[in-house]
Amino acid sequence: KNQLHLGGHNIAAPRLVCIDIQPYNTTQAPDRDDILNIGGFTDAVFNVVSAYLENDASRFVQEVESIKL
């Protein structure tokens, strides 16, 4: 409701990034377009989060695919 109130003021919609250092079968927040759930942690997390916050889908996909499993 608050986002409707703020509409038209060039304020970006809020996004949430949840980083589970030691992931399990559950997530901290439900899967939604405005929530990024990350399981585990390496330096690559910073590039993935940056791509997500920039809303650049192609860069986000490239960052995820570049991570060696």
Beta strands, then each sheet from edge to edge (+ up, - down):
strand 1: 16-20
strand 2: 35-39
sheet 1: 1+ 2+
end
